[in-house]
């Protein structure tokens, strides 16, 4: 959906309909945040699969993942819309971007908080999960090598 909204965005922005542009910008923002959120959920699942292998039972795990994966971005979008729906719009309407014809976030502060900071937070979680998994794999490998040396003696 992110790709479809992205590819149709400039075409739909050419109709110069503010409501349509706000909807397209909101959908683009939502699906971008949803992609980031699902990437984070994949790293958490990776952590559960490789680190917490045994005795990990989360009731309704997939339902909870779906609620987080689709709900957290919806909360962010709802907050942006509640604060000011004019944060979304067509860049060609502003003097700083006279030739852009793309529906997206118009306020730099909102962009940095709701996209860049969101991505940075997900990046930190993914990096922490990745390092944890690498350390676990390394410790298993080290233990296996020690065992094999012991049995060879």
C-alpha distance (Angstrom), angle and dihedral (degrees) to the residues before:
residue distance angle dihedral
X1 . . .
X2 3.79 . .
X3 3.80 90.6 .
X4 3.80 93.2 45.7
X5 3.80 93.5 49.5
X6 3.80 90.9 45.1
X7 3.81 93.3 50.5
X8 3.81 95.1 47.3
X9 3.81 95.2 40.7
X10 3.80 100.7 90.2
X11 3.81 92.3 41.9
X12 3.80 91.6 53.4
X13 3.81 90.9 42.9
X14 3.80 89.0 59.7
X15 3.83 89.6 69.1
X16 3.84 88.9 69.8
X17 3.81 93.5 -138.6
X18 3.83 108.9 147.4
X19 3.81 94.6 -155.7
X20 3.79 92.3 49.9
X21 3.79 91.0 47.4
X22 3.81 92.9 49.4
X23 3.82 89.4 49.6
X24 3.80 92.7 49.4
X25 3.81 92.7 46.9
X26 3.78 90.7 47.8
X27 3.82 92.2 49.0
X28 3.79 91.7 47.4
X29 3.79 90.8 49.7
X30 3.81 91.9 46.0
X31 3.80 96.2 50.0
X32 3.81 91.7 44.9
X33 3.80 91.1 53.6
X34 3.81 90.3 43.6
X35 3.82 90.1 54.6
X36 3.81 90.2 51.3
X37 3.80 91.7 46.6
X38 3.81 93.3 50.2
X39 3.80 88.9 49.1
X40 3.81 88.1 56.1
X41 3.80 91.8 47.1
X42 3.80 89.5 52.1
X43 3.79 90.3 55.7
X44 3.81 90.8 49.1
X45 3.81 89.2 50.3
X46 3.81 89.2 48.4
X47 3.81 88.2 53.0
X48 3.81 92.1 50.7
X49 3.80 91.9 47.2
X50 3.81 96.9 49.6
X51 3.80 106.6 26.1
X52 3.79 106.8 27.5
X53 3.79 93.8 38.1
X54 3.80 99.5 149.0
X55 3.79 130.9 45.1
X56 3.78 94.2 15.8
X57 3.74 110.7 134.0
X58 3.76 118.4 156.1
X59 3.79 111.4 -176.7
X60 3.81 111.8 -125.1
X61 3.79 90.4 1.0
X62 3.81 96.6 168.5
X63 3.80 92.0 47.3
X64 3.80 90.4 51.9
X65 3.80 90.9 48.2
X66 3.79 90.7 50.6
X67 3.78 92.4 48.4
X68 3.81 90.5 50.3
X69 3.80 94.9 41.1
X70 3.78 95.5 51.1
X71 3.81 100.2 22.7
X72 3.80 103.7 53.3
X73 3.83 93.1 56.3
X74 3.82 89.0 45.9
X75 3.80 89.8 55.3
X76 3.81 91.4 51.5
X77 3.82 92.1 48.2
X78 3.80 91.6 46.7
X79 3.80 91.0 51.7
X80 3.80 91.4 50.7
X81 3.80 91.2 48.6
X82 3.81 92.3 46.9
X83 3.80 92.2 50.7
X84 3.80 94.3 48.1
X85 3.79 129.2 -28.4
X86 3.81 89.2 -156.7
X87 3.79 89.7 73.4
X88 3.80 82.9 85.4
X89 3.76 120.0 62.8
X90 3.76 150.3 100.4
X91 3.79 117.2 -46.8
X92 3.80 91.8 -145.9
X93 3.80 89.5 69.2
X94 3.81 91.5 66.2
X95 3.79 124.6 77.4
X96 3.80 93.1 -134.0
X97 3.84 91.8 62.0
X98 3.82 105.8 32.7
X99 3.82 96.5 160.1
X100 3.77 102.4 41.0
X101 3.77 116.7 106.6
X102 3.77 101.7 -174.3
X103 3.79 132.1 113.8
X104 3.78 110.7 -128.9
X105 3.81 143.8 118.8
X106 3.81 109.7 -44.2
X107 3.80 100.5 -167.8
X108 3.81 116.8 75.8
X109 3.81 93.8 -151.4
X110 3.79 92.0 53.8
X111 3.81 89.8 46.9
X112 3.80 93.4 51.3
X113 3.80 93.9 46.1
X114 3.80 100.7 39.9
X115 3.80 99.7 36.4
X116 3.80 112.6 17.7
X117 3.82 97.2 37.2
X118 3.82 90.6 42.3
X119 3.80 90.9 51.7
X120 3.82 91.4 45.5
X121 3.81 91.1 52.4
X122 3.82 91.1 50.0
X123 3.80 90.1 45.9
X124 3.82 90.4 53.9
X125 3.82 92.1 49.4
X126 3.81 91.3 47.8
X127 3.79 91.8 47.9
X128 3.80 91.7 49.6
X129 3.81 91.3 49.3
X130 3.80 91.3 47.0
X131 3.81 93.3 50.6
X132 3.82 90.8 46.6
X133 3.80 91.5 51.5
X134 3.82 91.7 46.6
X135 3.79 91.5 50.9
X136 3.81 90.8 49.0
X137 3.81 92.3 49.7
X138 3.79 90.1 47.5
X139 3.82 92.4 50.6
X140 3.81 91.8 48.6
X141 3.79 90.0 49.7
X142 3.80 91.6 49.0
X143 3.82 92.2 49.2
X144 3.80 90.9 48.7
X145 3.80 92.0 50.9
X146 3.81 91.4 49.4
X147 3.81 91.1 50.5
X148 3.79 92.6 49.2
X149 3.83 91.2 50.2
X150 3.80 90.0 49.6
X151 3.80 93.1 51.3
X152 3.80 92.2 45.7
X153 3.82 89.7 57.7
